Structures are given as C-alpha cells and as structure tokens.
Amino acid sequence: MTRDEVAEQLRTIFAAVLQLSPEAVGPELSPDTCEAWDSLHHIHLMSAIDETFGITLDIEQQIEILTFNLGVEVVYEELQGADAVGV
C-alpha cells in the first residue's frame, strides 16, 4: 500500500470518527485544532485504524499520533514493517 493510499483511508477514518468532512482533514489536524478530537475520540480513532488496516498499534505508536500527518507516517511505517515480516 502506498503512502497516498494510507492517507486516503486515514482521511476517511478521521472524518467519520471526528464527524468532519474529508476536506477538513488536513496534515496539521490535531487535538489542538479540532475540538472533537478528545481522548475518547482518540481511542475510537486507534480502534478504527487497527480494524481497517488489520494492524495493532502499540501504546507508543498510539501516543505518537498527534496530527493527521503523524498518523499517516505511523500507519505507513507499521504496514511496511508488517510487509517485511510477511504478514
């Protein structure tokens, strides 16, 4: 999966969980710029990411996702690692 494909799927997830239009989900979207992105919604985001991509992000990775852009990086790297292992 390419980085752009990861970003598009994540954009859909973020928009659905945070009840935003996909166009409103930009690189710098964060809890500081989005009132809806609170701790409960963060948990929902992580669950949706795990389910959609078939991965399990560890707690450090979940904490690292402080912006949409960081989410793309973390998920893309996790998927690359999973591909390297043959999962």
DRENTORKOL-3810 file (N, C-alpha, C; in nm, 4 decimals):
REM DRENTORKOL-3810
@n.u->0.0846; n.v->-0.1177; n.w->0.0000; ca.u->0.0000; ca.v->0.0000; ca.w->0.0000; c.u->0.0892; c.v->0.1240; c.w->0.0000
@n.u->0.0557; n.v->0.2199; n.w->-0.0855; ca.u->0.1360; ca.v->0.3412; ca.w->-0.0933; c.u->0.0996; c.v->0.4371; c.w->0.0201
@n.u->0.1869; n.v->0.5340; n.w->0.0420; ca.u->0.1616; ca.v->0.6368; ca.w->0.1440; c.u->0.0332; c.v->0.7133; c.w->0.1115
@n.u->0.0105; n.v->0.7420; n.w->-0.0175; ca.u->-0.1105; ca.v->0.8139; ca.w->-0.0579; c.u->-0.2363; c.v->0.7325; c.w->-0.0303
@n.u->-0.2297; n.v->0.6018; n.w->-0.0517; ca.u->-0.3444; ca.v->0.5148; ca.w->-0.0227; c.u->-0.3722; c.v->0.5106; c.w->0.1272
@n.u->-0.2661; n.v->0.5053; n.w->0.2067; ca.u->-0.2805; ca.v->0.5092; ca.w->0.3521; c.u->-0.3461; c.v->0.6408; c.w->0.3932
@n.u->-0.2990; n.v->0.7507; n.w->0.3366; ca.u->-0.3536; ca.v->0.8824; ca.w->0.3707; c.u->-0.5016; c.v->0.8916; c.w->0.3358
@n.u->-0.5404; n.v->0.8399; n.w->0.2211; ca.u->-0.6813; ca.v->0.8469; ca.w->0.1810; c.u->-0.7701; c.v->0.7646; c.w->0.2742
@n.u->-0.7248; n.v->0.6446; n.w->0.3104; ca.u->-0.8038; ca.v->0.5625; ca.w->0.4031; c.u->-0.8107; c.v->0.6289; c.w->0.5405
@n.u->-0.6991; n.v->0.6842; n.w->0.5853; ca.u->-0.6991; ca.v->0.7523; ca.w->0.7149; c.u->-0.7882; c.v->0.8765; c.w->0.7113
@n.u->-0.7880; n.v->0.9495; n.w->0.6003; ca.u->-0.8739; ca.v->1.0675; ca.w->0.5879; c.u->-1.0203; c.v->1.0277; c.w->0.6082
@n.u->-1.0587; n.v->0.9161; n.w->0.5502; ca.u->-1.1948; ca.v->0.8661; ca.w->0.5658; c.u->-1.2237; c.v->0.8304; c.w->0.7117
@n.u->-1.1284; n.v->0.7653; n.w->0.7771; ca.u->-1.1450; ca.v->0.7271; ca.w->0.9180; c.u->-1.1559; c.v->0.8501; c.w->1.0066
@n.u->-1.0626; n.v->0.9435; n.w->0.9910; ca.u->-1.0635; ca.v->1.0643; ca.w->1.0735; c.u->-1.1935; c.v->1.1413; c.w->1.0533
@n.u->-1.2374; n.v->1.1545; n.w->0.9285; ca.u->-1.3606; ca.v->1.2279; ca.w->0.9000; c.u->-1.4801; c.v->1.1611; c.w->0.9670
@n.u->-1.4881; n.v->1.0288; n.w->0.9582; ca.u->-1.6013; ca.v->0.9569; ca.w->1.0169; c.u->-1.6010; c.v->0.9666; c.w->1.1696
@n.u->-1.4871; n.v->0.9396; n.w->1.2308; ca.u->-1.4795; ca.v->0.9381; ca.w->1.3772; c.u->-1.4986; c.v->1.0774; c.w->1.4361
@n.u->-1.4383; n.v->1.1774; n.w->1.3714; ca.u->-1.4456; ca.v->1.3136; ca.w->1.4251; c.u->-1.5626; c.v->1.3933; c.w->1.3680
@n.u->-1.6421; n.v->1.3288; n.w->1.2838; ca.u->-1.7598; ca.v->1.3905; ca.w->1.2220; c.u->-1.7234; c.v->1.5201; c.w->1.1486
@n.u->-1.6247; n.v->1.5060; n.w->1.0598; ca.u->-1.5783; ca.v->1.6162; ca.w->0.9766; c.u->-1.5974; c.v->1.5786; c.w->0.8305
@n.u->-1.5944; n.v->1.6773; n.w->0.7437; ca.u->-1.5911; ca.v->1.6455; ca.w->0.6013; c.u->-1.4484; c.v->1.5996; c.w->0.5692
@n.u->-1.4329; n.v->1.5109; n.w->0.4720; ca.u->-1.2973; ca.v->1.4673; ca.w->0.4362; c.u->-1.2057; c.v->1.5842; c.w->0.3992
@n.u->-1.2630; n.v->1.6882; n.w->0.3398; ca.u->-1.1841; ca.v->1.8050; ca.w->0.3014; c.u->-1.1281; c.v->1.8787; c.w->0.4234
@n.u->-1.1921; n.v->1.8631; n.w->0.5371; ca.u->-1.1478; ca.v->1.9304; ca.w->0.6598; c.u->-1.0316; c.v->1.8574; c.w->0.7268
@n.u->-1.0017; n.v->1.7369; n.w->0.6794; ca.u->-0.8937; ca.v->1.6573; ca.w->0.7383; c.u->-0.7652; c.v->1.6886; c.w->0.6624
@n.u->-0.6834; n.v->1.7770; n.w->0.7203; ca.u->-0.5577; ca.v->1.8163; ca.w->0.6592; c.u->-0.4390; c.v->1.7676; c.w->0.7397
@n.u->-0.3194; n.v->1.7910; n.w->0.6885; ca.u->-0.1974; ca.v->1.7407; ca.w->0.7517; c.u->-0.1802; c.v->1.7818; c.w->0.8972
@n.u->-0.2208; n.v->1.9022; n.w->0.9311; ca.u->-0.1981; ca.v->1.9532; ca.w->1.0664; c.u->-0.3166; c.v->1.9345; c.w->1.1592
@n.u->-0.4202; n.v->1.8602; n.w->1.1162; ca.u->-0.5327; ca.v->1.8326; ca.w->1.2042; c.u->-0.4808; c.v->1.7664; c.w->1.3310
@n.u->-0.5210; n.v->1.8188; n.w->1.4455; ca.u->-0.4717; ca.v->1.7674; ca.w->1.5731; c.u->-0.5748; c.v->1.7952; c.w->1.6820
@n.u->-0.5531; n.v->1.7414; n.w->1.8009; ca.u->-0.6431; ca.v->1.7746; ca.w->1.9116; c.u->-0.6449; c.v->1.9244; c.w->1.9419
@n.u->-0.5371; n.v->1.9940; n.w->1.9083; ca.u->-0.5315; ca.v->2.1388; ca.w->1.9312; c.u->-0.6136; c.v->2.2170; c.w->1.8294
@n.u->-0.6336; n.v->2.1607; n.w->1.7110; ca.u->-0.7059; ca.v->2.2322; ca.w->1.6059; c.u->-0.8467; c.v->2.1782; c.w->1.5831
@n.u->-0.8806; n.v->2.0689; n.w->1.6495; ca.u->-1.0116; ca.v->2.0055; ca.w->1.6307; c.u->-1.0737; c.v->1.9767; c.w->1.7669
@n.u->-1.1766; n.v->2.0509; n.w->1.7995; ca.u->-1.2421; ca.v->2.0365; ca.w->1.9295; c.u->-1.2956; c.v->1.8949; c.w->1.9526
@n.u->-1.3391; n.v->1.8291; n.w->1.8470; ca.u->-1.3959; ca.v->1.6942; ca.w->1.8603; c.u->-1.2913; c.v->1.5885; c.w->1.8946
@n.u->-1.1632; n.v->1.6166; n.w->1.8683; ca.u->-1.0575; ca.v->1.5176; ca.w->1.8907; c.u->-1.0163; c.v->1.5205; c.w->2.0377
@n.u->-1.0959; n.v->1.4538; n.w->2.1189; ca.u->-1.0652; ca.v->1.4422; ca.w->2.2614; c.u->-1.0124; c.v->1.3011; c.w->2.2883
@n.u->-0.9911; n.v->1.2682; n.w->2.4149; ca.u->-0.9306; ca.v->1.1384; ca.w->2.4482; c.u->-1.0192; c.v->1.0209; c.w->2.4062
@n.u->-1.1496; n.v->1.0347; n.w->2.4195; ca.u->-1.2393; ca.v->0.9262; ca.w->2.3794; c.u->-1.2362; c.v->0.9066; c.w->2.2273
@n.u->-1.2378; n.v->1.0160; n.w->2.1539; ca.u->-1.2306; ca.v->1.0045; ca.w->2.0081; c.u->-1.0945; c.v->0.9506; c.w->1.9635
@n.u->-0.9895; n.v->0.9800; n.w->2.0389; ca.u->-0.8579; ca.v->0.9246; ca.w->2.0050; c.u->-0.8624; c.v->0.7718; c.w->2.0152
@n.u->-0.9258; n.v->0.7216; n.w->2.1187; ca.u->-0.9395; ca.v->0.5759; ca.w->2.1346; c.u->-1.0180; c.v->0.5181; c.w->2.0172
@n.u->-1.1260; n.v->0.5855; n.w->1.9778; ca.u->-1.2055; ca.v->0.5395; ca.w->1.8637; c.u->-1.1235; c.v->0.5432; c.w->1.7341
@n.u->-1.0418; n.v->0.6482; n.w->1.7186; ca.u->-0.9548; ca.v->0.6559; ca.w->1.6007; c.u->-0.8591; c.v->0.5372; c.w->1.5958
@n.u->-0.7947; n.v->0.5077; n.w->1.7081; ca.u->-0.6969; ca.v->0.3991; ca.w->1.7110; c.u->-0.7634; c.v->0.2652; c.w->1.6817
@n.u->-0.8809; n.v->0.2446; n.w->1.7361; ca.u->-0.9546; ca.v->0.1204; ca.w->1.7121; c.u->-0.9923; c.v->0.1072; c.w->1.5648
@n.u->-1.0408; n.v->0.2163; n.w->1.5058; ca.u->-1.0788; ca.v->0.2137; ca.w->1.3642; c.u->-0.9575; c.v->0.1911; c.w->1.2748
@n.u->-0.8444; n.v->0.2508; n.w->1.3114; ca.u->-0.7207; ca.v->0.2311; ca.w->1.2343; c.u->-0.6786; c.v->0.0846; c.w->1.2407
@n.u->-0.6755; n.v->0.0281; n.w->1.3609; ca.u->-0.6370; ca.v->-0.1122; ca.w->1.3760; c.u->-0.7272; c.v->-0.2039; c.w->1.2934
@n.u->-0.8573; n.v->-0.1793; n.w->1.3029; ca.u->-0.9539; ca.v->-0.2643; ca.w->1.2334; c.u->-0.9442; c.v->-0.2486; c.w->1.0815
@n.u->-0.9342; n.v->-0.1272; n.w->1.0346; ca.u->-0.9303; ca.v->-0.1012; ca.w->0.8901; c.u->-0.8054; c.v->-0.1585; c.w->0.8243
@n.u->-0.6907; n.v->-0.1405; n.w->0.8896; ca.u->-0.5641; ca.v->-0.1814; ca.w->0.8291; c.u->-0.5192; c.v->-0.3207; c.w->0.8720
@n.u->-0.5900; n.v->-0.3817; n.w->0.9676; ca.u->-0.5524; ca.v->-0.5155; ca.w->1.0136; c.u->-0.4200; c.v->-0.5167; c.w->1.0880
@n.u->-0.3959; n.v->-0.4095; n.w->1.1643; ca.u->-0.2718; ca.v->-0.3979; ca.w->1.2415; c.u->-0.3072; c.v->-0.3732; c.w->1.3879
@n.u->-0.2077; n.v->-0.3820; n.w->1.4731; ca.u->-0.2253; ca.v->-0.3468; ca.w->1.6129; c.u->-0.1151; c.v->-0.2495; c.w->1.6504
@n.u->-0.1528; n.v->-0.1227; n.w->1.6656; ca.u->-0.0560; ca.v->-0.0213; ca.w->1.7058; c.u->-0.0293; c.v->-0.0347; c.w->1.8551
@n.u->0.0982; n.v->-0.0294; n.w->1.8927; ca.u->0.1287; ca.v->-0.0352; ca.w->2.0357; c.u->0.1025; c.v->0.1015; c.w->2.0984
@n.u->0.1075; n.v->0.1084; n.w->2.2284; ca.u->0.0721; ca.v->0.2307; ca.w->2.3003; c.u->0.1612; c.v->0.3478; c.w->2.2602
@n.u->0.2900; n.v->0.3226; n.w->2.2369; ca.u->0.3804; ca.v->0.4301; ca.w->2.1953; c.u->0.3386; c.v->0.4871; c.w->2.0601
@n.u->0.3011; n.v->0.3989; n.w->1.9682; ca.u->0.2570; ca.v->0.4442; ca.w->1.8368; c.u->0.1271; c.v->0.5237; c.w->1.8485
@n.u->0.0365; n.v->0.4766; n.w->1.9329; ca.u->-0.0909; ca.v->0.5464; ca.w->1.9516; c.u->-0.0690; c.v->0.6866; c.w->2.0083
@n.u->0.0231; n.v->0.7000; n.w->2.1002; ca.u->0.0527; ca.v->0.8291; ca.w->2.1613; c.u->0.1213; c.v->0.9211; c.w->2.0607
@n.u->0.1992; n.v->0.8630; n.w->1.9699; ca.u->0.2736; ca.v->0.9406; ca.w->1.8703; c.u->0.1816; c.v->1.0098; c.w->1.7690
@n.u->0.0610; n.v->0.9575; n.w->1.7521; ca.u->-0.0313; ca.v->1.0129; ca.w->1.6534; c.u->-0.0974; c.v->1.1378; c.w->1.7117
@n.u->-0.0279; n.v->1.2503; n.w->1.6962; ca.u->-0.0750; ca.v->1.3789; ca.w->1.7483; c.u->-0.1284; c.v->1.4699; c.w->1.6389
@n.u->-0.1084; n.v->1.4300; n.w->1.5127; ca.u->-0.1646; ca.v->1.5019; ca.w->1.3985; c.u->-0.2039; c.v->1.3980; c.w->1.2939
@n.u->-0.2834; n.v->1.4411; n.w->1.1984; ca.u->-0.3193; ca.v->1.3518; ca.w->1.0886; c.u->-0.1935; c.v->1.3053; c.w->1.0158
@n.u->-0.1020; n.v->1.3979; n.w->0.9888; ca.u->0.0218; ca.v->1.3637; ca.w->0.9180; c.u->0.1027; c.v->1.2577; c.w->0.9925
@n.u->0.1131; n.v->1.2726; n.w->1.1238; ca.u->0.1849; ca.v->1.1721; ca.w->1.2029; c.u->0.1122; c.v->1.0374; c.w->1.1968
@n.u->-0.0191; n.v->1.0413; n.w->1.1901; ca.u->-0.0961; ca.v->0.9177; ca.w->1.1754; c.u->-0.0600; c.v->0.8461; c.w->1.0474
@n.u->-0.0485; n.v->0.9220; n.w->0.9395; ca.u->-0.0105; ca.v->0.8624; ca.w->0.8107; c.u->0.1273; c.v->0.7976; c.w->0.8228
@n.u->0.2215; n.v->0.8684; n.w->0.8824; ca.u->0.3583; ca.v->0.8155; ca.w->0.8955; c.u->0.3618; c.v->0.6885; c.w->0.9799
@n.u->0.2953; n.v->0.6912; n.w->1.0945; ca.u->0.2970; ca.v->0.5757; ca.w->1.1858; c.u->0.2329; c.v->0.4543; c.w->1.1199
@n.u->0.1171; n.v->0.4728; n.w->1.0584; ca.u->0.0481; ca.v->0.3601; ca.w->0.9952; c.u->0.1273; c.v->0.3088; c.w->0.8754
@n.u->0.1786; n.v->0.3986; n.w->0.7936; ca.u->0.2568; ca.v->0.3564; ca.w->0.6772; c.u->0.3791; c.v->0.2748; c.w->0.7210
@n.u->0.4503; n.v->0.3233; n.w->0.8206; ca.u->0.5682; ca.v->0.2501; ca.w->0.8699; c.u->0.5292; c.v->0.1147; c.w->0.9283
@n.u->0.4188; n.v->0.1092; n.w->1.0000; ca.u->0.3729; ca.v->-0.0178; ca.w->1.0572; c.u->0.3378; c.v->-0.1155; c.w->0.9453
@n.u->0.2719; n.v->-0.0690; n.w->0.8429; ca.u->0.2372; ca.v->-0.1559; ca.w->0.7309; c.u->0.3623; c.v->-0.2036; c.w->0.6576
@n.u->0.4616; n.v->-0.1178; n.w->0.6442; ca.u->0.5867; ca.v->-0.1575; ca.w->0.5798; c.u->0.6565; c.v->-0.2646; c.w->0.6628
@n.u->0.6538; n.v->-0.2499; n.w->0.7935; ca.u->0.7142; ca.v->-0.3492; ca.w->0.8830; c.u->0.6414; c.v->-0.4823; c.w->0.8740
@n.u->0.5089; n.v->-0.4772; n.w->0.8652; ca.u->0.4292; ca.v->-0.5983; ca.w->0.8543; c.u->0.4572; c.v->-0.6692; c.w->0.7217
@n.u->0.4748; n.v->-0.5910; n.w->0.6139; ca.u->0.5069; ca.v->-0.6500; ca.w->0.4836; c.u->0.6433; c.v->-0.7166; c.w->0.4858
@n.u->0.7381; n.v->-0.6556; n.w->0.5578; ca.u->0.8736; ca.v->-0.7110; ca.w->0.5654; c.u->0.8740; c.v->-0.8455; c.w->0.6379
@n.u->0.7832; n.v->-0.8601; n.w->0.7332; ca.u->0.7749; ca.v->-0.9843; ca.w->0.8104; c.u->0.6919; c.v->-1.0876; c.w->0.7360
@n.u->0.6161; n.v->-1.0419; n.w->0.6367; ca.u->0.5359; ca.v->-1.1335; ca.w->0.5585; c.u->0.3963; c.v->-1.1507; c.w->0.6130
@n.u->0.3501; n.v->-1.0558; n.w->0.6912; ca.u->0.2151; ca.v->-1.0636; ca.w->0.7490; c.u->0.1156; c.v->-1.0149; c.w->0.6466
END
